[in-house]
Amino acid sequence: MDSVAIRAWGNSQGIRIPKDILERMDLKVSDVLNIEIENDAIVLRKQFAHKSFEQRLLEYNGKISVADFDWGEPKGRELL
């Protein structure tokens, strides 16, 4: 378990996150984290970031996945 000290930072206080933790979490300078208090713990979570079309295209492997959707039992004159 790593330990960090709270230090003065202007009119606020801050901590430094060790490099190995930043690398494991794939965090970079200027990334935004959400901060919450859970019981007696301060919890930092990566903020959800939408991917650009270009990012999604780079991850595309050429396969299209279609999920079956259960619409329930027919109620009228639907074509099956």
Buried (B, 14 or more C-beta within 10 A) or exposed (E): EEEEEEEEEEEEEEEEBEEEEBEEBEBEEEEEEEEEEEEEEEEEEEEEEEEEEEEEEEEEEEEEEEEEEEEEEEEEEEEE
